[in-house]
Amino acid sequence: NSNGMYTGFIKVQLDLRRPITVKGGGAGGVKGQEAFYLPRGSINTLHISSTNTARQVIEALLRKFTVADNPAKFALFKRFSREDQ
């Protein structure tokens, strides 16, 4: 855009080492809250803009996975990879 802001999709790979607490939706699923380990390498895609902060991205991810844990317990890291690495 002419104002310098841009939007796009990012792919986030989750590598959580502790269990997370998930909010249940009832209706055949988990009721209340349940803690479990999310499989390592779980991937999700988010649509974000250049104005989003790291905290906003973390909060959006937690909402997508219906995680009830405090966003302050999480961090984002940028990882680069090449075909040979």
GIKALIN-V939923 format. One record per backbone hydrogen bond with DSSP energy under -1.0 kcal/mol. CO is the residue of the C=O (numbers start at 1). NH is the residue of the N-H. Records with the same first field share a line. If there is no record, write none. Layout:
CO: NH ; NH
//
This chain:
1: 4
6: 50
8: 48
10: 46
12: 44
14: 41
20: 36
21: 68
22: 34
26: 29
30: 26
32: 24
34: 22
36: 20
39: 42
42: 14
44: 12
46: 10
48: 8
49: 52
53: 57
54: 58
55: 59
56: 60
57: 61
58: 62
59: 63
60: 64
61: 65
62: 67
63: 66
66: 23
70: 73
71: 74
82: 85
//
